[in-house]
Amino acid sequence: MHDDGESKNDSIELVWGGEEIARVIGRTPRVTFQLLERGLIPARKIKGRWVASKPKLLEFFMGDVA
């Protein structure tokens, strides 16, 4: 029997670090860090390191295009 909670955790795509977030959203690291510090990107800081959900990042920035 498969644990549903485990499969949900496996499907979460996390992006760790400001530079990696910058790569995902197609911005420079400098601009990305400014956006992160201002709270303009759906991400949070955990133990001094930025982390974001890749699907939420893509959804957030696709909303800008639409």
Backbone as CSV, one residue per row, in Angstrom:
resi,resn,N_x,N_y,N_z,CA_x,CA_y,CA_z,C_x,C_y,C_z
1,MET,0.846,-1.180,0.000,0.000,0.000,0.000,0.889,1.240,0.000
2,HIS,0.546,2.218,-0.854,1.356,3.426,-1.006,0.787,4.546,-0.154
3,ASP,1.646,5.251,0.544,1.243,6.370,1.396,1.003,7.608,0.542
4,ASP,-0.227,8.149,0.564,-0.566,9.327,-0.238,0.281,10.534,0.124
5,GLY,0.596,10.719,1.383,1.422,11.842,1.807,2.805,11.792,1.172
6,GLU,3.322,10.602,1.043,4.643,10.438,0.444,4.622,10.809,-1.027
7,SER,3.589,10.407,-1.756,3.528,10.731,-3.177,3.352,12.226,-3.393
8,LYS,2.639,12.910,-2.505,2.491,14.362,-2.614,3.838,15.044,-2.423
9,ASN,4.620,14.601,-1.447,5.933,15.197,-1.207,6.867,14.971,-2.385
10,ASP,6.774,13.815,-3.018,7.622,13.517,-4.164,7.310,14.427,-5.341
11,SER,6.078,14.898,-5.470,5.683,15.704,-6.617,5.986,17.187,-6.431
12,ILE,6.385,17.614,-5.224,6.697,19.019,-4.986,8.069,19.314,-5.575
13,GLU,8.101,20.314,-6.467,9.367,20.713,-7.075,9.835,21.999,-6.417
14,LEU,10.845,21.896,-5.578,11.373,23.070,-4.903,12.617,23.576,-5.613
15,VAL,12.744,24.882,-5.656,13.911,25.534,-6.236,14.640,26.195,-5.078
16,TRP,15.877,25.799,-4.854,16.659,26.301,-3.717,17.710,27.287,-4.185
17,GLY,17.742,28.457,-3.561,18.763,29.462,-3.823,18.316,30.515,-4.823
18,GLY,18.732,31.734,-4.568,18.350,32.856,-5.416,18.824,32.726,-6.850
19,GLU,20.029,32.196,-7.049,20.547,32.057,-8.411,19.749,31.033,-9.208
20,GLU,19.348,29.953,-8.562,18.538,28.943,-9.249,17.140,29.485,-9.538
21,ILE,16.577,30.241,-8.604,15.279,30.880,-8.836,15.392,31.825,-10.030
22,ALA,16.490,32.583,-10.105,16.723,33.496,-11.231,16.725,32.737,-12.553
23,ARG,17.376,31.586,-12.578,17.430,30.775,-13.801,16.034,30.329,-14.227
24,VAL,15.233,29.894,-13.254,13.883,29.408,-13.551,12.996,30.519,-14.114
25,ILE,13.117,31.727,-13.559,12.225,32.816,-13.984,12.812,33.665,-15.111
26,GLY,14.042,33.382,-15.515,14.635,34.093,-16.634,15.046,35.525,-16.327
27,ARG,15.436,35.771,-15.087,15.912,37.091,-14.673,17.365,36.959,-14.220
28,THR,18.050,38.082,-14.089,19.419,38.034,-13.572,19.366,37.770,-12.067
29,PRO,20.435,37.199,-11.512,20.459,36.997,-10.062,20.272,38.302,-9.297
30,ARG,20.873,39.375,-9.769,20.757,40.663,-9.069,19.301,41.124,-8.989
31,VAL,18.604,41.102,-10.117,17.191,41.506,-10.142,16.364,40.555,-9.286
32,THR,16.649,39.268,-9.387,15.903,38.268,-8.617,16.056,38.496,-7.121
33,PHE,17.278,38.752,-6.651,17.481,39.001,-5.222,16.728,40.252,-4.774
34,GLN,16.683,41.274,-5.622,15.919,42.480,-5.278,14.430,42.150,-5.150
35,LEU,13.911,41.380,-6.092,12.497,40.988,-6.048,12.201,40.126,-4.823
36,LEU,13.104,39.214,-4.510,12.929,38.352,-3.337,12.908,39.174,-2.055
37,GLU,13.867,40.071,-1.900,13.955,40.881,-0.678,12.739,41.793,-0.510
38,ARG,12.151,42.210,-1.602,10.961,43.073,-1.544,9.664,42.275,-1.402
39,GLY,9.766,40.962,-1.433,8.580,40.124,-1.289,7.722,40.074,-2.540
40,LEU,8.321,40.312,-3.695,7.570,40.366,-4.947,7.543,39.043,-5.705
41,ILE,8.210,38.041,-5.160,8.226,36.699,-5.747,7.695,35.736,-4.687
42,PRO,6.845,34.763,-5.089,6.313,33.807,-4.111,7.393,32.823,-3.641
43,ALA,8.164,33.269,-2.651,9.249,32.458,-2.096,9.412,32.823,-0.629
44,ARG,10.183,32.025,0.065,10.470,32.326,1.473,11.910,31.956,1.778
45,LYS,12.393,32.539,2.837,13.761,32.276,3.267,13.721,31.261,4.403
46,ILE,14.465,30.182,4.239,14.555,29.141,5.254,16.025,28.992,5.633
47,LYS,16.311,29.286,6.903,17.687,29.222,7.416,18.652,29.986,6.513
48,GLY,18.231,31.164,6.082,19.094,32.034,5.297,19.162,31.734,3.813
49,ARG,18.386,30.768,3.350,18.420,30.393,1.930,17.024,30.507,1.330
50,TRP,16.944,31.115,0.145,15.657,31.268,-0.517,15.192,29.936,-1.083
51,VAL,13.894,29.694,-0.995,13.295,28.492,-1.568,11.926,28.856,-2.124
52,ALA,11.597,28.245,-3.263,10.309,28.509,-3.901,9.820,27.240,-4.580
53,SER,8.526,27.175,-4.786,7.920,26.086,-5.534,8.016,26.429,-7.021
54,LYS,8.619,25.548,-7.806,8.766,25.817,-9.242,7.413,26.022,-9.923
55,PRO,6.409,25.175,-9.664,5.106,25.418,-10.295,4.504,26.777,-9.910
56,LYS,4.663,27.189,-8.650,4.123,28.489,-8.231,4.875,29.639,-8.885
57,LEU,6.180,29.507,-9.032,6.962,30.538,-9.720,6.489,30.693,-11.161
58,LEU,6.362,29.558,-11.852,5.942,29.606,-13.251,4.536,30.173,-13.387
59,GLU,3.639,29.767,-12.508,2.268,30.285,-12.522,2.265,31.792,-12.270
60,PHE,3.050,32.244,-11.313,3.125,33.656,-10.961,3.601,34.488,-12.149
61,PHE,4.659,34.041,-12.813,5.200,34.820,-13.920,4.399,34.655,-15.200
62,MET,3.719,33.550,-15.388,2.834,33.404,-16.552,1.648,34.347,-16.415
63,GLY,1.233,34.639,-15.185,0.163,35.604,-14.943,0.558,36.991,-15.404
64,ASP,1.862,37.333,-15.316,2.359,38.620,-15.805,2.219,38.730,-17.316
65,VAL,2.379,37.611,-18.010,2.341,37.607,-19.471,0.910,37.709,-19.981
66,ALA,-0.016,37.075,-19.289,-1.418,37.018,-19.737,-2.122,38.346,-19.667
